[in-house]
Amino acid sequence: MLLDSESFNTPRLILRELLEEDAEALFPIWSDIRVTRYMKIDTLDTLDQAKEVIRFLHTQVSQGKHHVTPLS
């Protein structure tokens, strides 16, 4: 989790732990081929896939793996 589940704030940016509830906001981004071609992930087709990516990232962080490529 980012900064041990803490957040980092500036006047224009908030960095915080990625939550499964964020899948709805991230799905339109992760389902756009114009975005995912630069991300090393497959373009997503469903909201459930976005939730799966978030769960995958949580698992990788909890295992101490920071440089991973989900769904490739």
N, C-alpha and C positions, 0 to 999 in steps of 0.2 A: 504494500500500500504506500502511497505517496507520503513521504515524510512521516512515517509511522502514524498514518491516519490523521495527520494534522493538515491544515490548509496553509497555503502561502498566498498572500494577497498584495496586490499593488493597486494603484488607482484604476488601471485598465485591465487587470488580469487576476483571475482566481484559479489557483491550482489546488486540486483536492483529489481525494481518492475517487477512482472511477467506480460508479455503482451500477448495478444491474438496471436500475430505473433509468439510467442514462441511455439505454439501448434505443428507446423511442426517438431521442434527439439525434443519436449517432447513425441510426439506420439509413436515413436519406443520404448521408455522406458516404457511408460504407457500401451503399448500393449503387453508387455513381462510378461508372468505369473511368470517368475523367479524373477521379480522385484515387481510386484503388490502383490504377496502373503505376502509381508512384509509391505505394505502400507495401508491396510484397505480400498482399493478401488477395484472395479471390473476391470478386465482387459479390456481395451478399444478395440473396433473393428474398429472405424472410426476416422478420423481427426476431424470431427465435434464434437465427444465426447470429444476430448482433449480441443477444444475451449470451450465447455460447462463447463468442470472442471475449466478452468481458469476464466470464467465468475462467476461461483459459488464461487470460492475463493475470487474474488474481492468483491462480495456481502457480504460474511462473514466478510471480513476485514473492509469494510465500516460500517458494523453493530456492530463492536467491538467484533466479535466472532473470537477468535484466534485458538481454539482447536476444529476443526470440522472434520468430516469424510464425504467427498463427495461421492456420488454414492454408498452408502452401504446399 
